[in-house]
Amino acid sequence: MQTTKIKKTTTSKKQSDMPLYSKRSPARKKATSEKGKPVKIAFLGGLNEIGKNMTLIEYDDDIIIIDCGLAFPDSDMLGVDLVIPDFTYVERNADKLKGVLITHGHEDHIGGLAFLLKTVKVPVYATKLSIGLIEGKLKEHKILEDAKLNVIKPGQKFKLGKFEIEAIHVNHSIPDSVSYAIKCDAGTILHTGDFKIDTTPIDGEVIDLSRFAELGKEGVLCMLSDSTNAEREGYSASESKVGDSFGNLFSKAGKRRLIIATFASNIHRIQQIIDVAHKTGRKVALSGRSIEYVVKISTELGYLNIPEGLLIGIEKINNYNDDQLVIITTGSQGEPMSALTRMAMSEHRKVDIGANDYVIISATPIPGNEKTVSKVINELIKLGAEVIYEKMHEVHVSGHAYQEELKLMMALVKPKYFIPIHGEQKHLRKHAALAELIGIPSENIVIADIGSQVEFLGDSMRVSTGIPAGRVFVDGYGVGDVGSIVLRDRKLLSQDGIIVISFVIDSVSREIISPPEITSRGFVYVRESEQLFSAASEQALHIAQRVLDNDSYDLNAVRTRVRDDIAKFMYEKTKRSPMVLPVILEV
């Protein structure tokens, strides 16, 4: 495999103050310090949050990136479409970049890649399915032709600069997921990616535990491991268990139409639905742009096996009886624009929900989505549908390892240092506690944060901060042009509305030609507030004229005084704080 050489763009790099290396055994330090240069791990996302995963590993003058994901906006990020990592540090060190390694094809691991590749030119390495999903994103952003995408296979080894990379097969809720063992002269770094231990996976490809054990015997300097389910005791259930549940639920549906909501990327889940539908003589229709695309790519690449004639277009569902249909849809998280939500709100163009619908939500709400999911369920029930969503029906299993699996992985790998990743603070802390239980010393466990850099040299380690990192908001075509001030204004507008006060001023006489006009949106009902606006207009006129009567002709001073005084006036009269926007036209 050829390694693409990146053209140099900049070498500037801001160095932050760092604590001294922690001390270990002098004899051992002498033996390993001759290795010379440290290996550094920096985090641009995926810590103290769910999503936006992005990790950098640096040795000598070479840097590799592991994943480049996105996160979906919180409820207070009004109008924001996506959240991606801050690429400032990557841009500063573009000449050192050797490649981007992708662990799997979920949005929180590949969703930011198109934005990164618009900023820097760097080759991407991923398994076949992940590359297929990435191609679609890059095509949408019109940068596919310029991208250097390299397909790798689990078990494959290749070099990127001074790093030797090995991809290791793991189980997850999407096929073709891998961990990466990254070797350099300073030691071996193991990045697990998202994983679980499934002994009966749908595709028959069991996680390569033997290779992890071999790495443990060879020696692993540091292990970075998925912490998503670190709070859950025991072992995660096998994906095959969901297939058994689907068989029972299809029988219970009887003559009713089946509608199943799941994650678009959960190809194994979709395959099981297709298998049961084929067995029971039902046709399958897809609803949702993302699920249609994933099924198309997965079928073309051989990850989905769909019997000929089984799949029909959503526009053809009226040609079949209810007991002949299964609709697989997006919207398991209650996303406002998703197909299931539009069905629940009676806004879907092709699907009308009624008493003869049997709806299965094959997913668990992501923390923070509980209310939106509950709202969709309630609306579906109001329309007469029976909705299956409770855990007791076993219609969903997690793709992330539980506590016993996490401990088993650490016991096999035997890392010298351990860094929990991919989770909120509570997940990272719980995972760190599990690491201590299996014998990793507490001083060798690092709970890092976005912007942290962990540096290893021989038997010593230090943690520093100061790497530029944070959240970049994507709003429409704008990337990074929405910040805290804009969000603050949007929040203010959403809470108390806006008042626009328009003036026409004679620039020669410095007189206001006509009384100010006041326009309001989202503040009060205008027709019932004529007296309030009339008083506000009169006060604004007096304030503005007093400022204009001064020696200096300062329109900014007019705007400021009118804004502040009218804001105070409105609060006194209504106990509300609308945004006040004075507009001055000179003639």
C-alpha positions as CSV (number, residue, x, y, z in Angstrom):
1,M,0.0,0.0,0.0
2,Q,1.4,3.4,-1.0
3,T,1.6,6.2,1.6
4,T,0.5,9.5,0.1
5,K,3.0,12.3,0.7
6,I,1.4,15.5,2.0
7,K,2.5,18.8,0.8
8,K,3.9,21.1,3.5
9,T,1.7,23.9,4.5
10,T,2.8,25.2,8.0
11,T,5.0,24.1,10.8
12,S,4.0,26.6,13.5
13,K,3.2,25.0,16.8
14,K,2.3,26.6,20.1
15,Q,4.0,24.9,23.0
16,S,2.1,25.0,26.3
17,D,3.7,24.7,29.8
18,M,3.8,21.0,30.8
19,P,4.4,19.3,34.2
20,L,7.6,17.3,34.7
21,Y,7.7,13.7,33.7
22,S,6.4,11.4,36.5
23,K,9.2,9.3,37.9
24,R,9.5,5.5,37.9
25,S,12.2,3.0,38.8
26,P,15.7,4.5,38.0
27,A,17.1,1.3,36.7
28,R,14.2,0.7,34.3
29,K,14.3,4.3,33.2
30,K,17.9,4.0,32.2
31,A,17.2,0.9,30.1
32,T,14.3,2.6,28.2
33,S,15.3,6.2,28.0
34,E,17.7,5.4,25.2
35,K,14.6,5.1,22.9
36,G,14.9,8.8,22.8
37,K,11.8,10.5,21.5
38,P,8.4,10.4,23.3
39,V,5.1,9.4,21.8
40,K,2.2,11.8,22.4
41,I,-1.5,11.2,22.4
42,A,-3.8,14.3,22.0
43,F,-7.6,14.4,22.1
44,L,-9.7,16.7,20.0
45,G,-13.0,15.0,20.9
46,G,-14.7,11.9,22.4
47,L,-13.9,12.7,26.0
48,N,-16.5,14.0,28.5
49,E,-19.0,13.8,25.7
50,I,-20.8,11.3,23.5
51,G,-19.6,11.6,19.9
52,K,-17.2,13.8,18.0
53,N,-14.5,11.2,18.5
54,M,-11.0,12.3,17.3
55,T,-7.6,11.3,18.6
56,L,-4.1,12.2,17.4
57,I,-0.9,10.1,18.0
58,E,2.4,11.9,17.4
59,Y,5.9,10.5,17.3
60,D,9.0,12.4,16.1
61,D,7.7,14.5,13.1
62,D,4.8,12.1,12.2
63,I,1.1,12.4,13.2
64,I,-1.7,10.0,12.6
65,I,-5.4,10.7,13.3
66,I,-7.8,8.1,14.6
67,D,-11.4,8.8,13.6
68,C,-13.0,12.2,12.8
69,G,-16.6,12.2,14.0
70,L,-19.4,14.6,14.7
71,A,-21.9,15.1,17.5
72,F,-25.5,16.2,17.2
73,P,-26.4,19.5,18.8
74,D,-27.8,19.9,22.3
75,S,-31.2,21.5,22.8
76,D,-29.6,24.8,23.7
77,M,-27.6,25.0,20.4
78,L,-30.5,26.6,18.5
79,G,-30.4,26.3,14.8
80,V,-27.1,24.3,14.8
81,D,-27.1,21.3,12.5
82,L,-23.9,19.5,13.5
83,V,-21.0,19.8,15.9
84,I,-17.4,18.9,14.7
85,P,-14.0,19.0,16.4
86,D,-11.8,22.1,16.2
87,F,-9.1,21.4,13.6
88,T,-6.7,24.2,14.5
89,Y,-4.0,21.9,15.9
90,V,-4.3,19.7,12.8
91,E,-3.9,22.6,10.5
92,R,-0.9,23.9,12.3
93,N,0.8,20.5,11.9
94,A,-0.5,19.6,8.4
95,D,3.0,18.8,7.2
96,K,3.3,16.1,9.8
97,L,0.1,14.2,8.9
98,K,0.6,10.7,7.6
99,G,-3.0,9.4,7.5
100,V,-6.4,9.1,9.1
101,L,-7.4,5.7,10.5
102,I,-11.1,5.0,10.8
103,T,-12.3,2.4,13.2
104,H,-15.9,2.0,11.8
105,G,-18.6,3.8,9.8
106,H,-20.7,5.4,12.5
107,E,-21.4,9.2,12.3
108,D,-19.6,9.9,15.5
109,H,-16.5,8.5,14.0
110,I,-16.7,9.6,10.3
111,G,-19.1,12.5,10.3
112,G,-16.5,15.2,10.6
113,L,-14.1,13.7,7.9
114,A,-15.5,15.7,5.0
115,F,-14.9,19.0,6.9
116,L,-11.4,17.9,7.8
117,L,-10.5,17.0,4.2
118,K,-11.6,20.4,3.1
119,T,-9.0,21.8,5.5
120,V,-6.0,19.5,5.0
121,K,-5.1,16.9,2.4
122,V,-4.4,13.6,4.1
123,P,-5.0,9.9,3.1
124,V,-7.7,7.9,4.8
125,Y,-7.5,4.2,5.8
126,A,-10.6,2.2,6.6
127,T,-12.2,-1.2,5.9
128,K,-14.4,-1.7,2.9
129,L,-17.8,-0.8,4.3
130,S,-16.4,2.3,6.1
131,I,-14.8,3.5,2.9
132,G,-18.1,3.0,1.1
133,L,-20.0,5.1,3.6
134,I,-17.3,7.8,3.5
135,E,-17.4,8.0,-0.3
136,G,-21.1,9.0,-0.1
137,K,-20.3,11.8,2.4
138,L,-17.4,13.1,0.3
139,K,-19.4,13.0,-2.9
140,E,-22.1,15.0,-1.1
141,H,-19.5,17.6,-0.2
142,K,-18.1,17.5,-3.8
143,I,-14.5,16.5,-2.7
144,L,-14.5,12.8,-3.5
145,E,-12.3,13.1,-6.6
146,D,-9.6,14.8,-4.5
147,A,-9.7,12.3,-1.6
148,K,-7.1,9.5,-1.2
149,L,-9.1,6.6,0.2
150,N,-7.4,3.3,1.0
151,V,-9.2,0.1,1.8
152,I,-7.6,-2.1,4.5
153,K,-8.6,-5.5,5.9
154,P,-8.7,-6.8,9.5
155,G,-5.3,-8.4,10.2
156,Q,-3.5,-6.2,7.7
157,K,-0.3,-4.4,8.7
158,F,1.0,-1.3,7.0
159,K,3.3,1.7,7.6
160,L,2.6,5.3,7.9
161,G,5.8,7.3,8.4
162,K,7.5,6.0,11.5
163,F,4.3,4.1,12.6
164,E,3.5,0.5,11.9
165,I,-0.3,0.0,11.9
166,E,-2.2,-3.2,12.5
167,A,-6.0,-3.4,12.1
168,I,-7.7,-6.0,14.4
169,H,-11.3,-7.2,13.9
170,V,-13.8,-6.4,16.7
171,N,-17.6,-6.8,17.0
172,H,-19.8,-3.8,17.1
173,S,-23.3,-2.8,15.8
174,I,-21.9,-2.2,12.3
175,P,-19.8,-4.6,10.3
176,D,-16.1,-4.1,9.4
177,S,-15.2,-2.5,12.8
178,V,-11.6,-2.6,13.8
179,S,-9.2,-1.7,16.6
180,Y,-5.7,-0.4,15.8
181,A,-2.4,-1.4,17.3
182,I,0.0,1.4,16.5
183,K,3.7,0.7,17.0
184,C,6.6,3.1,17.0
185,D,10.1,3.0,18.7
186,A,8.6,4.4,21.9
187,G,6.1,1.5,22.3
188,T,2.8,0.1,21.2
189,I,-0.5,2.1,21.5
190,L,-3.7,0.1,21.3
191,H,-6.9,2.0,20.4
192,T,-9.9,-0.3,20.7
193,G,-12.5,1.8,18.9
194,D,-16.1,0.9,19.7
195,F,-16.3,-2.8,20.5
196,K,-18.2,-5.6,22.2
197,I,-17.4,-9.3,22.6
198,D,-20.1,-11.2,20.7
199,T,-19.5,-15.0,20.5
200,T,-22.5,-15.5,18.1
201,P,-22.3,-12.5,15.7
202,I,-24.7,-12.3,12.8
203,D,-21.9,-12.5,10.2
204,G,-20.0,-15.2,12.1
205,E,-16.9,-13.1,12.5
206,V,-16.0,-13.3,16.2
207,I,-13.7,-10.6,17.7
208,D,-10.0,-11.5,17.4
209,L,-9.3,-12.0,21.1
210,S,-6.3,-14.2,20.4
211,R,-4.5,-11.2,18.7
212,F,-5.2,-9.0,21.6
213,A,-3.7,-11.6,23.9
214,E,-0.6,-11.8,21.7
215,L,-0.2,-8.1,21.9
216,G,-0.5,-8.3,25.7
217,K,2.4,-10.8,25.7
218,E,4.5,-8.6,23.3
219,G,3.9,-5.6,25.6
220,V,1.5,-2.6,25.2
221,L,2.6,0.8,26.4
222,C,-0.9,2.4,26.5
223,M,-4.4,1.2,25.8
224,L,-7.3,3.5,24.9
225,S,-10.6,1.8,25.3
226,D,-14.3,2.5,24.7
227,S,-16.1,3.5,27.9
228,T,-19.7,3.9,26.7
229,N,-21.1,1.1,28.7
230,A,-18.7,1.1,31.6
231,E,-21.6,1.6,34.1
232,R,-23.4,-1.6,33.0
233,E,-22.6,-4.8,34.9
234,G,-22.1,-8.2,33.3
235,Y,-21.9,-9.0,29.6
236,S,-23.7,-7.4,26.6
237,A,-26.2,-9.6,24.8
238,S,-25.5,-11.0,21.4
239,E,-27.1,-9.3,18.4
240,S,-28.5,-12.7,17.4
241,K,-30.9,-12.5,20.4
242,V,-32.7,-9.6,18.7
243,G,-33.5,-11.9,15.7
244,D,-35.3,-14.4,18.0
245,S,-37.3,-11.5,19.4
246,F,-38.3,-10.3,15.9
247,G,-39.6,-13.8,15.1
248,N,-41.9,-13.7,18.1
249,L,-43.1,-10.1,17.5
250,F,-43.8,-10.8,13.8
251,S,-46.1,-13.6,14.9
252,K,-47.8,-11.3,17.5
253,A,-48.4,-8.7,14.8
254,G,-50.7,-11.0,13.0
255,K,-52.6,-9.3,10.2
256,R,-51.2,-5.8,11.1
257,R,-48.6,-3.8,9.2
258,L,-45.1,-3.8,10.8
259,I,-43.1,-0.6,11.1
260,I,-39.6,-1.0,12.7
261,A,-37.5,1.9,13.6
262,T,-33.7,1.3,14.0
263,F,-30.4,3.0,13.5
264,A,-29.7,3.3,9.8
265,S,-26.1,2.0,10.2
266,N,-27.2,-1.2,12.2
267,I,-26.8,-3.5,9.2
268,H,-26.9,-6.7,11.2
269,R,-30.3,-5.6,12.6
270,I,-31.6,-4.8,9.2
271,Q,-30.4,-8.2,7.9
272,Q,-32.3,-9.9,10.7
273,I,-35.5,-8.0,9.9
274,I,-35.1,-8.9,6.2
275,D,-34.6,-12.6,7.1
276,V,-37.7,-12.7,9.2
277,A,-39.8,-10.8,6.7
278,H,-38.7,-13.2,3.9
279,K,-39.6,-16.2,6.1
280,T,-43.0,-14.8,6.9
281,G,-43.8,-13.7,3.3
282,R,-43.7,-9.9,3.9
283,K,-42.3,-7.3,1.5
284,V,-39.9,-4.7,2.9
285,A,-40.0,-1.0,2.2
286,L,-37.5,1.6,3.5
287,S,-38.3,5.1,4.7
288,G,-35.6,7.6,5.4
289,R,-32.8,8.9,3.3
290,S,-30.0,7.6,5.5
291,I,-31.3,4.1,5.7
292,E,-31.9,3.9,2.0
293,Y,-28.3,4.9,1.3
294,V,-26.8,2.5,3.9
295,V,-28.8,-0.4,2.5
296,K,-27.8,0.5,-1.0
297,I,-24.1,0.6,-0.2
298,S,-24.2,-2.5,2.1
299,T,-26.0,-4.5,-0.6
300,E,-23.5,-3.5,-3.3
301,L,-20.6,-4.4,-1.1
302,G,-22.0,-7.7,0.0
303,Y,-22.8,-6.9,3.6
304,L,-26.5,-7.3,3.2
305,N,-28.2,-10.2,1.5
306,I,-31.7,-9.2,0.2
307,P,-33.7,-11.9,-1.7
308,E,-34.7,-10.7,-5.1
309,G,-38.1,-9.0,-5.2
310,L,-38.3,-8.7,-1.4
311,L,-37.5,-4.9,-1.3
312,I,-40.1,-2.5,-2.7
313,G,-40.2,1.3,-3.0
314,I,-42.1,3.1,-0.3
315,E,-44.4,4.6,-2.9
316,K,-45.7,1.0,-3.7
317,I,-46.9,0.1,-0.2
318,N,-50.5,0.8,-1.1
319,N,-50.4,-2.1,-3.6
320,Y,-50.1,-4.6,-0.7
321,N,-52.2,-5.6,2.2
322,D,-51.0,-4.7,5.7
323,D,-50.1,-8.2,6.6
324,Q,-47.8,-8.3,3.6
325,L,-45.6,-5.4,4.6
326,V,-42.7,-4.4,6.8
327,I,-41.5,-0.8,6.8
328,I,-38.0,-0.2,8.1
329,T,-37.5,3.4,9.1
330,T,-35.2,5.9,10.7
331,G,-36.3,7.9,13.7
332,S,-35.5,5.6,16.6
333,Q,-34.2,8.6,18.6
334,G,-37.2,10.8,17.9
335,E,-35.2,13.1,15.6
336,P,-37.6,16.0,14.5
337,M,-37.2,15.5,10.8
338,S,-36.9,11.7,10.8
339,A,-39.4,9.4,8.9
340,L,-40.9,7.9,12.1
341,T,-41.5,11.4,13.7
342,R,-43.2,12.5,10.5
343,M,-45.4,9.4,10.6
344,A,-46.3,10.1,14.2
345,M,-47.2,13.8,13.4
346,S,-49.2,12.7,10.3
347,E,-46.8,14.6,8.1
348,H,-45.4,11.6,6.1
349,R,-46.3,11.7,2.4
350,K,-46.5,7.9,2.0
351,V,-47.4,6.4,5.4
352,D,-50.5,7.1,7.4
353,I,-50.5,5.5,10.9
354,G,-53.6,3.8,12.1
355,A,-55.0,1.1,14.3
356,N,-53.7,-1.7,12.1
357,D,-50.0,-0.7,12.6
358,Y,-47.6,-2.6,14.9
359,V,-44.6,-0.3,15.6
360,I,-41.3,-1.7,17.0
361,I,-38.7,0.8,18.2
362,S,-35.5,-1.3,18.0
363,A,-33.2,1.1,19.9
364,T,-32.6,2.5,23.3
365,P,-32.8,6.3,23.7
366,I,-29.4,8.0,23.8
367,P,-29.1,10.0,27.0
368,G,-30.8,13.3,26.4
369,N,-33.3,11.9,23.8
370,E,-35.7,10.3,26.2
371,K,-38.3,13.1,26.0
372,T,-38.3,13.3,22.2
373,V,-38.6,9.5,21.9
374,S,-41.4,9.5,24.4
375,K,-43.3,12.2,22.5
376,V,-43.1,10.2,19.3
377,I,-44.3,7.0,21.1
378,N,-47.3,8.9,22.6
379,E,-48.3,10.4,19.2
380,L,-48.1,7.0,17.6
381,I,-50.4,5.5,20.3
382,K,-52.8,8.4,19.9
383,L,-53.1,7.5,16.2
384,G,-54.1,3.9,17.3
385,A,-50.9,2.0,16.7
386,E,-49.5,-0.5,19.2
387,V,-45.9,0.4,20.0
388,I,-43.3,-2.0,21.2
389,Y,-40.3,-0.3,22.9
390,E,-39.8,-1.7,26.4
391,K,-36.6,-3.6,27.2
392,M,-38.6,-6.7,28.2
393,H,-39.3,-7.3,24.5
394,E,-35.5,-7.5,23.8
395,V,-35.8,-5.6,20.5
396,H,-32.4,-4.0,21.0
397,V,-28.9,-4.9,22.3
398,S,-26.0,-2.5,22.7
399,G,-22.9,-2.5,20.4
400,H,-20.7,-1.5,23.3
401,A,-18.9,-3.7,25.8
402,Y,-20.3,-4.1,29.4
403,Q,-18.1,-4.2,32.5
404,E,-17.0,-7.9,32.3
405,E,-16.0,-7.5,28.6
406,L,-14.0,-4.3,29.4
407,K,-12.2,-6.1,32.2
408,L,-11.5,-9.1,30.0
409,M,-10.0,-6.9,27.2
410,M,-7.7,-5.1,29.7
411,A,-6.7,-8.4,31.3
412,L,-5.7,-9.8,27.8
413,V,-3.8,-6.7,26.7
414,K,-2.1,-6.0,30.0
415,P,-1.3,-2.3,29.2
416,K,1.2,-0.4,31.2
417,Y,-0.8,2.8,31.0
418,F,-4.6,3.1,30.5
419,I,-6.7,5.9,29.1
420,P,-10.5,5.5,29.1
421,I,-12.1,7.2,26.0
422,H,-15.5,7.6,24.3
423,G,-17.8,8.7,27.1
424,E,-18.9,11.3,29.6
425,Q,-17.0,11.9,32.8
426,K,-19.1,9.3,34.7
427,H,-18.2,6.6,32.1
428,L,-14.5,7.5,32.1
429,R,-14.4,7.3,35.9
430,K,-16.2,4.0,36.1
431,H,-13.9,2.5,33.4
432,A,-10.8,3.8,35.3
433,A,-12.1,2.0,38.5
434,L,-12.5,-1.2,36.5
435,A,-8.9,-0.8,35.3
436,E,-7.7,-0.6,39.0
437,L,-9.7,-3.8,39.8
438,I,-7.7,-5.8,37.2
439,G,-4.4,-4.5,38.6
440,I,-3.4,-1.4,36.7
441,P,-1.9,1.1,39.2
442,S,-4.0,4.3,39.7
443,E,-0.9,6.4,38.8
444,N,-0.8,4.7,35.4
445,I,-4.5,5.6,34.6
446,V,-5.2,8.9,32.9
447,I,-8.6,10.5,32.8
448,A,-8.0,13.1,30.1
449,D,-10.1,15.8,28.5
450,I,-10.5,17.4,25.1
451,G,-7.4,19.5,24.6
452,S,-5.2,17.2,26.7
453,Q,-2.0,15.7,25.5
454,V,-0.5,12.6,27.2
455,E,3.2,12.0,26.6
456,F,5.2,8.8,27.2
457,L,8.9,8.5,27.3
458,G,10.4,5.2,28.6
459,D,9.0,4.6,32.1
460,S,7.7,8.1,32.5
461,M,4.5,9.9,31.6
462,R,3.2,13.5,31.7
463,V,-0.1,15.1,31.0
464,S,-0.5,18.6,29.6
465,T,-3.2,20.9,28.4
466,G,-3.2,23.6,25.9
467,I,-3.9,21.8,22.6
468,P,-6.4,23.9,20.7
469,A,-9.7,22.0,21.0
470,G,-13.4,22.5,21.4
471,R,-16.6,22.6,19.4
472,V,-17.1,24.0,15.9
473,F,-20.8,24.5,14.9
474,V,-22.0,23.7,11.5
475,D,-25.1,25.7,10.5
476,G,-26.3,25.2,6.9
477,Y,-23.3,26.0,4.7
478,G,-21.5,27.9,7.5
479,V,-18.7,26.2,9.4
480,G,-17.5,27.9,12.5
481,D,-19.4,31.2,11.9
482,V,-21.8,30.5,14.7
483,G,-20.3,31.0,18.2
484,S,-21.4,31.6,21.7
485,I,-22.5,35.2,21.0
486,V,-24.8,34.1,18.2
487,L,-26.2,31.3,20.2
488,R,-26.8,33.7,23.1
489,D,-28.7,36.0,20.8
490,R,-30.8,33.1,19.4
491,K,-31.6,32.0,22.9
492,L,-32.7,35.5,23.8
493,L,-34.8,35.7,20.7
494,S,-36.5,32.4,21.4
495,Q,-37.3,33.4,25.0
496,D,-38.5,37.0,24.7
497,G,-38.6,37.9,21.1
498,I,-37.3,41.1,19.4
499,I,-38.3,44.8,19.0
500,V,-37.1,46.8,16.0
501,I,-37.2,50.6,16.4
502,S,-36.8,52.4,13.1
503,F,-35.8,56.1,12.9
504,V,-35.5,58.5,9.9
505,I,-33.1,61.3,10.6
506,D,-32.3,64.5,8.7
507,S,-28.5,64.5,8.6
508,V,-28.4,68.3,8.1
509,S,-30.8,69.5,10.7
510,R,-30.2,66.6,13.1
511,E,-33.9,66.2,13.5
512,I,-36.0,63.0,13.6
513,I,-38.4,63.4,10.6
514,S,-41.2,61.2,11.9
515,P,-42.0,59.3,15.1
516,P,-40.1,56.0,15.4
517,E,-41.9,52.9,14.1
518,I,-41.8,49.8,16.3
519,T,-42.0,46.3,14.9
520,S,-42.2,43.3,17.3
521,R,-41.9,39.6,16.8
522,G,-42.2,36.9,19.5
523,F,-42.6,39.5,22.3
524,V,-46.3,40.4,22.8
525,Y,-49.4,40.3,20.7
526,V,-49.2,43.6,18.8
527,R,-52.9,44.3,18.4
528,E,-53.5,44.1,22.2
529,S,-50.4,46.2,23.0
530,E,-50.9,49.4,21.0
531,Q,-50.7,51.6,24.2
532,L,-47.4,49.9,25.2
533,F,-45.8,50.5,21.8
534,S,-47.1,54.0,21.6
535,A,-45.5,54.9,24.9
536,A,-42.3,53.2,23.9
537,S,-42.2,55.1,20.6
538,E,-42.7,58.4,22.4
539,Q,-39.9,57.6,24.9
540,A,-37.5,56.5,22.1
541,L,-38.2,59.8,20.3
542,H,-37.3,61.8,23.3
543,I,-34.2,59.8,24.1
544,A,-32.9,60.0,20.5
545,Q,-33.5,63.7,20.1
546,R,-31.7,64.5,23.4
547,V,-28.6,62.7,22.1
548,L,-28.8,64.4,18.7
549,D,-29.1,67.8,20.4
550,N,-25.6,67.4,21.8
551,D,-22.7,68.9,20.1
552,S,-21.5,65.7,18.5
553,Y,-23.5,63.9,15.8
554,D,-23.0,60.3,17.0
555,L,-25.5,57.8,15.6
556,N,-23.9,54.9,17.6
557,A,-24.6,56.8,20.7
558,V,-28.2,57.2,19.6
559,R,-28.5,53.4,19.0
560,T,-26.9,52.6,22.4
561,R,-29.1,54.9,24.5
562,V,-32.3,53.9,22.7
563,R,-31.5,50.2,23.1
564,D,-30.6,50.4,26.7
565,D,-33.5,52.7,27.8
566,I,-36.2,50.9,25.8
567,A,-35.0,47.5,27.1
568,K,-35.3,48.9,30.7
569,F,-38.7,50.4,29.9
570,M,-40.0,47.1,28.5
571,Y,-38.8,45.1,31.4
572,E,-40.5,47.5,33.9
573,K,-43.8,47.2,32.0
574,T,-43.7,43.5,31.1
575,K,-41.0,41.8,33.2
576,R,-39.6,40.5,29.9
577,S,-36.3,41.2,28.2
578,P,-36.7,41.3,24.4
579,M,-33.8,42.1,22.1
580,V,-34.1,45.7,21.2
581,L,-32.7,46.6,17.7
582,P,-32.6,50.4,16.8
583,V,-32.4,51.0,13.0
584,I,-31.5,54.5,11.7
585,L,-31.9,55.7,8.2
586,E,-30.3,59.0,7.3
587,V,-31.7,61.3,4.6
